[in-house]
Amino acid sequence: CEQCERSFKSQVSLDEHFRGSPNHPKCHVCGRGFRNQPHCDAHCKMIHASAFCMQCQRVFDNLENHYKSSLFHPKCAWCEPERCVGFPAEEA
């Protein structure tokens, strides 16, 4: 691990280190640990795409609840909330 300056015998051991270390970002959906924040963000966009908010650039446990509770996302009268990406240029 470059950040912690520790060596591991296997990729599995390194992955366990990322998950257990407070020095590495973790996916708040599945708990997987990552070398750095860009790797964590890429994981969230690819693996948890259905819970990724394109406007906020964050992953939520429930995207529909996020849209309903967010004051910053305009509400769409035509779309289903979980499929609506909002109108980035408009205010709620």
Residue, then its C-alpha position, 0 to 999 in steps of 0.5 A: c500500500e503506497q499510502c500506508e507504506r506497507s507490503f502485502k503478500s496477495q491482492v486479497s490481503l491488500d483488499e482487506h487492508f483497504r476495507g479495514s483501514p481508516n486511511h482509505p475511502k470506502c463505498h458506503v453502499c457495499g463497504r468495499g475499501f479503495r486505494n483512493q477517492p477516484h477509485c472509489d468514485a469510479h466503483c460507485k459509478m460502475i457497480h452501483a449505477s442505479a443508485f448514483c445521482m448524476q447531479c450530486q455525483r454521489v451514490f445513495d442507498n435509495l435514489e428515489n428517496h434521495y430525489k423526493s427528499s432533496l430540495f436541490h432537485p427539481k421535480c418532474a411531472w412526467c417522469e418516474p422519480e427514480r428515472c428522472v435525472g432532473f433539470p440541471a439548469e433549473e431550480a426547484 
